[in-house]
Amino acid sequence: FIRIILRHGRGVGLYGRCKAYFGTVEAQGKETLHLHLLLWLEGHLSPQDLRDKISTSEFYKKKVLKWLESIIMTGFPSSNSEHLIYADRMTRVRHTDMGNPHPGTLMSPLILQFTHTFWTEFQEDVTSLLYKYNWHEHQATCWKYLKRGQEKKDANCRLRMDGVTRSVSDVDPQTYAIQLRRLHPWLASYTDVVTFLLRCNMEIKFVGSGEAAKVFLYYVTDYITKPSLPVHAGMAALSYALKKLSEKAESGTISSAVSAVMTAVNSMMGRQEISHPQVMSYLIGGGDHYTSESFVTLQWGSILRFVE
């Protein structure tokens, strides 16, 4: 993805010239690994500057919307094929219902064998992958942040998959937030070439303009830097930390409140669990994050001595 699709440091990629990237690897409940990635593109304005630009230039606004629509798809690919399998695109079609192999395991059409039928085959291939990977169906995780009494309905989906469609892209005249068109109510946004090449689920979001962009940017950075300790594991780790803390307190080995906190934190961090795919990824050099940048190591001991 980084070398071929982004082409970082090698010229213009699919999304433009990538200046920098930072992503973290995470294991979900099923233990499968996925990547949360932030991209910085050359020439891209800051949220405030972008807002100012699109509010004063109709030409620039149209160019931005056209570019976004070329890389962020929200509906199925258009096809002239008369294939009847995907005729009703408001109803999810599963490969198991049709007796077909998993679409992610099938070989994609080869452009080396380019014929007049390639783009039709490309669109049908992407369509089958979207039915499998990008079709949203509400799960328990959609409602996990609802307050008592709040209804489990489309409008309250945590992932903002509310079933609302929008035929054209535009800019809100009040907030100048970019509102991309949404052609299908249940498809997560994607880039067709990425889906075709990687054959897995993906979702793409644009950090746009105005206050909404600043809020979204905070959400993204907070999410990709969150600790990977789920609630059930956190409670078990906390229980273990308190037990170790109590043992040290009884033996008189804790000399200060700072030492007590460090004992608790170290005990908790040592009890984190990681999945089998994570272990295998580390063993083959996959790592837990990918970045084009270098960072200064934070020496906790030096900071502690300075504070004391």
C-alpha positions as CSV (number, residue, x, y, z in Angstrom):
1,F,0.0,0.0,0.0
2,I,2.7,2.5,1.0
3,R,5.1,1.6,-1.8
4,I,2.8,1.1,-4.7
5,I,-0.5,3.0,-4.0
6,L,0.9,5.9,-2.0
7,R,4.3,5.9,-3.7
8,H,5.7,7.9,-0.7
9,G,9.1,9.4,-1.7
10,R,8.7,8.0,-5.3
11,G,6.5,10.6,-7.0
12,V,2.7,11.1,-7.3
13,G,0.6,8.2,-6.0
14,L,-3.1,7.4,-6.2
15,Y,-4.1,10.2,-3.8
16,G,-1.5,12.8,-4.9
17,R,2.0,13.3,-3.6
18,C,2.2,11.9,-0.1
19,K,4.5,14.0,2.1
20,A,4.1,11.9,5.3
21,Y,2.1,9.1,6.9
22,F,1.5,7.7,10.3
23,G,-0.6,4.6,11.1
24,T,-1.1,2.2,14.0
25,V,-1.9,-1.5,13.7
26,E,-4.8,-2.7,15.8
27,A,-6.4,-6.1,16.4
28,Q,-10.2,-6.1,16.6
29,G,-12.5,-8.5,18.5
30,K,-12.0,-11.2,15.9
31,E,-8.2,-10.7,16.3
32,T,-7.7,-9.7,12.7
33,L,-5.2,-6.9,12.1
34,H,-6.1,-3.6,10.5
35,L,-4.4,-0.3,10.1
36,H,-5.5,3.2,11.0
37,L,-3.5,5.6,8.7
38,L,-3.2,9.3,8.5
39,L,-1.9,10.8,5.2
40,W,-0.4,14.3,4.6
41,L,-0.6,15.4,1.0
42,E,1.6,18.0,-0.6
43,G,-0.2,21.2,-1.4
44,H,-3.2,20.3,0.9
45,L,-4.3,23.3,2.9
46,S,-5.0,23.4,6.6
47,P,-8.7,23.1,7.6
48,Q,-9.0,26.9,8.2
49,D,-7.1,27.8,5.0
50,L,-9.3,25.4,3.0
51,R,-12.4,26.9,4.4
52,D,-11.3,30.4,3.5
53,K,-10.3,29.3,0.0
54,I,-13.6,27.6,-0.9
55,S,-15.6,30.4,0.6
56,T,-14.1,32.9,-1.8
57,S,-13.5,30.9,-5.0
58,E,-16.3,29.0,-6.7
59,F,-13.7,27.6,-9.2
60,Y,-11.5,26.2,-6.4
61,K,-14.5,24.7,-4.6
62,K,-15.6,22.8,-7.7
63,K,-12.0,21.5,-8.3
64,V,-11.8,20.2,-4.7
65,L,-15.2,18.5,-4.9
66,K,-14.3,16.9,-8.3
67,W,-11.0,15.6,-6.9
68,L,-12.6,14.2,-3.8
69,E,-15.3,12.4,-5.9
70,S,-12.5,10.8,-8.0
71,I,-10.9,9.1,-5.0
72,I,-13.8,8.6,-2.5
73,M,-16.6,6.4,-3.8
74,T,-19.9,6.0,-1.9
75,G,-21.8,3.9,-4.3
76,F,-21.3,0.8,-6.5
77,P,-19.2,1.1,-9.7
78,S,-21.3,1.9,-12.7
79,S,-21.3,-0.9,-15.3
80,N,-22.9,-1.5,-18.6
81,S,-22.9,-5.2,-17.9
82,E,-26.3,-6.9,-18.0
83,H,-25.2,-9.3,-15.2
84,L,-28.4,-9.9,-13.2
85,I,-26.7,-11.1,-10.0
86,Y,-26.2,-7.5,-8.8
87,A,-29.3,-6.0,-10.3
88,D,-30.9,-5.0,-7.0
89,R,-28.1,-3.1,-5.2
90,M,-30.3,-2.1,-2.2
91,T,-30.3,-5.8,-1.1
92,R,-27.1,-7.4,0.1
93,V,-25.9,-10.3,-2.0
94,R,-23.7,-12.8,-0.2
95,H,-21.4,-15.2,-2.0
96,T,-22.6,-18.1,0.2
97,D,-26.2,-17.5,-0.9
98,M,-25.1,-17.9,-4.5
99,G,-22.8,-20.9,-3.8
100,N,-19.7,-18.9,-4.9
101,P,-16.2,-18.9,-3.4
102,H,-15.2,-16.1,-1.0
103,P,-14.5,-13.1,-3.3
104,G,-11.4,-12.2,-1.4
105,T,-9.8,-15.5,-2.4
106,L,-10.5,-15.2,-6.1
107,M,-7.9,-14.0,-8.6
108,S,-8.7,-10.5,-9.8
109,P,-8.8,-9.7,-13.6
110,L,-5.3,-9.1,-15.0
111,I,-4.6,-5.9,-16.7
112,L,-1.7,-7.6,-18.5
113,Q,-4.4,-9.5,-20.4
114,F,-6.1,-6.2,-21.2
115,T,-9.1,-6.5,-23.5
116,H,-12.2,-4.5,-24.1
117,T,-13.9,-6.4,-21.3
118,F,-11.3,-5.6,-18.6
119,W,-13.1,-2.5,-17.1
120,T,-16.4,-4.4,-17.0
121,E,-14.6,-7.3,-15.2
122,F,-12.9,-4.7,-12.9
123,Q,-16.3,-3.2,-11.9
124,E,-17.9,-6.6,-11.3
125,D,-15.0,-7.7,-9.2
126,V,-15.1,-4.6,-7.1
127,T,-18.8,-4.9,-6.7
128,S,-18.5,-8.5,-5.3
129,L,-15.8,-7.3,-2.9
130,L,-18.0,-4.4,-1.7
131,Y,-20.9,-6.7,-1.0
132,K,-18.6,-8.8,1.2
133,Y,-16.5,-6.1,2.9
134,N,-18.0,-2.7,2.8
135,W,-21.7,-3.2,3.3
136,H,-22.6,-2.0,6.8
137,E,-25.0,-3.9,9.0
138,H,-25.7,-2.6,12.5
139,Q,-23.9,-4.6,15.3
140,A,-23.7,-4.2,19.0
141,T,-20.7,-2.0,18.7
142,C,-22.8,0.6,16.8
143,W,-24.7,1.3,20.0
144,K,-22.1,0.9,22.7
145,Y,-21.9,4.6,23.5
146,L,-25.6,5.2,23.7
147,K,-26.9,6.7,26.9
148,R,-29.7,5.0,28.9
149,G,-33.0,5.5,27.1
150,Q,-31.5,6.3,23.7
151,E,-33.0,4.3,20.8
152,K,-31.0,1.8,18.8
153,K,-31.8,3.3,15.4
154,D,-30.0,4.3,12.2
155,A,-29.6,7.9,13.3
156,N,-27.7,6.9,16.4
157,C,-25.2,4.6,14.8
158,R,-21.8,5.3,16.3
159,L,-20.2,4.8,12.8
160,R,-22.5,7.4,11.3
161,M,-24.1,4.9,8.9
162,D,-27.6,6.4,9.2
163,G,-28.9,5.3,5.8
164,V,-29.1,8.9,4.5
165,T,-28.1,9.5,0.9
166,R,-27.0,12.7,-0.8
167,S,-27.0,12.9,-4.6
168,V,-24.4,15.7,-5.1
169,S,-21.4,17.0,-3.2
170,D,-21.6,20.5,-1.8
171,V,-20.3,22.9,0.9
172,D,-22.4,23.9,3.8
173,P,-23.1,27.7,3.4
174,Q,-23.1,28.3,7.1
175,T,-20.1,26.2,8.3
176,Y,-18.3,25.7,5.0
177,A,-17.9,22.0,5.9
178,I,-17.5,19.8,2.8
179,Q,-20.5,17.4,2.4
180,L,-19.6,14.6,0.0
181,R,-22.3,12.9,-2.0
182,R,-23.5,9.6,-0.6
183,L,-25.0,7.4,-3.3
184,H,-25.7,4.2,-1.3
185,P,-27.1,4.2,2.2
186,W,-25.1,1.3,3.6
187,L,-21.7,1.3,1.8
188,A,-18.7,2.5,3.7
189,S,-16.7,5.0,1.6
190,Y,-13.9,3.4,-0.4
191,T,-11.4,3.8,-3.3
192,D,-12.1,1.3,-6.1
193,V,-8.4,0.7,-7.0
194,V,-7.5,0.0,-3.4
195,T,-10.4,-2.4,-2.9
196,F,-9.4,-4.1,-6.2
197,L,-5.7,-4.5,-5.3
198,L,-5.9,-5.3,-1.5
199,R,-9.2,-7.3,-1.6
200,C,-10.2,-6.4,1.9
201,N,-12.4,-3.9,3.6
202,M,-11.4,-0.2,3.8
203,E,-12.9,3.1,4.6
204,I,-11.6,6.5,3.6
205,K,-12.3,9.9,5.2
206,F,-11.3,13.4,4.1
207,V,-10.1,15.9,6.8
208,G,-11.9,18.8,5.2
209,S,-12.6,22.4,6.1
210,G,-14.0,24.4,9.0
211,E,-14.7,23.5,12.6
212,A,-16.0,20.0,11.7
213,A,-12.6,19.2,10.2
214,K,-10.9,20.2,13.4
215,V,-13.2,18.1,15.5
216,F,-12.7,15.1,13.1
217,L,-8.9,15.5,13.2
218,Y,-8.9,15.4,17.0
219,Y,-11.0,12.3,16.9
220,V,-8.7,10.6,14.4
221,T,-5.5,11.4,16.3
222,D,-7.1,10.4,19.6
223,Y,-8.2,7.1,18.1
224,I,-4.9,6.1,16.5
225,T,-3.0,6.9,19.7
226,K,-5.4,5.1,22.1
227,P,-4.0,2.3,24.3
228,S,-4.9,-1.1,23.0
229,L,-6.3,-2.4,26.3
230,P,-10.0,-3.5,26.1
231,V,-12.2,-3.0,29.1
232,H,-12.3,-6.7,30.3
233,A,-8.5,-6.9,30.0
234,G,-8.1,-3.5,31.7
235,M,-10.2,-4.6,34.7
236,A,-8.1,-7.8,35.1
237,A,-4.9,-5.7,34.9
238,L,-6.2,-3.2,37.4
239,S,-7.1,-5.9,39.8
240,Y,-3.6,-7.4,39.5
241,A,-2.0,-3.9,39.9
242,L,-3.9,-3.2,43.1
243,K,-2.9,-6.6,44.4
244,K,0.8,-5.9,43.7
245,L,0.4,-2.4,45.2
246,S,-1.1,-3.8,48.4
247,E,1.7,-6.4,48.7
248,K,4.4,-3.7,48.4
249,A,2.5,-1.4,50.9
250,E,2.4,-4.2,53.5
251,S,6.1,-4.9,53.1
252,G,7.0,-1.2,53.3
253,T,8.8,-1.0,50.0
254,I,6.7,1.9,48.6
255,S,8.4,5.2,49.6
256,S,6.2,7.7,47.8
257,A,2.9,8.3,46.0
258,V,4.8,8.5,42.7
259,S,6.4,5.1,43.3
260,A,2.9,3.7,44.1
261,V,1.5,5.0,40.8
262,M,4.5,3.7,38.8
263,T,4.1,0.3,40.4
264,A,0.4,0.2,39.5
265,V,1.0,1.4,35.9
266,N,3.9,-1.1,35.3
267,S,1.8,-3.9,36.7
268,M,-1.1,-3.1,34.4
269,M,1.1,-2.7,31.3
270,G,2.7,-6.0,31.9
271,R,-0.7,-7.7,31.9
272,Q,-1.8,-6.6,28.4
273,E,-2.8,-9.4,26.1
274,I,-2.1,-9.5,22.3
275,S,-3.6,-11.7,19.7
276,H,-1.9,-14.5,17.8
277,P,-1.9,-12.4,14.5
278,Q,-0.2,-9.6,16.4
279,V,2.5,-11.9,17.7
280,M,3.2,-13.3,14.2
281,S,3.3,-9.8,12.7
282,Y,5.9,-8.8,15.3
283,L,8.0,-11.9,14.6
284,I,8.2,-11.3,10.9
285,G,9.0,-7.6,11.4
286,G,5.6,-6.1,10.8
287,G,5.6,-3.9,13.9
288,D,2.8,-2.1,15.6
289,H,2.9,1.1,13.5
290,Y,4.1,2.5,10.2
291,T,5.4,6.0,9.7
292,S,7.6,8.0,7.4
293,E,8.8,10.3,10.2
294,S,11.3,10.0,13.1
295,F,10.4,10.8,16.6
296,V,12.4,11.6,19.8
297,T,12.3,9.0,22.4
298,L,10.6,10.2,25.6
299,Q,12.7,9.3,28.6
300,W,10.3,8.9,31.5
301,G,13.0,8.7,34.1
302,S,14.5,12.1,33.1
303,I,11.1,13.7,33.2
304,L,10.4,12.2,36.6
305,R,13.7,13.5,38.0
306,F,13.0,17.0,36.6
307,V,9.6,17.1,38.1
308,E,10.9,16.0,41.5
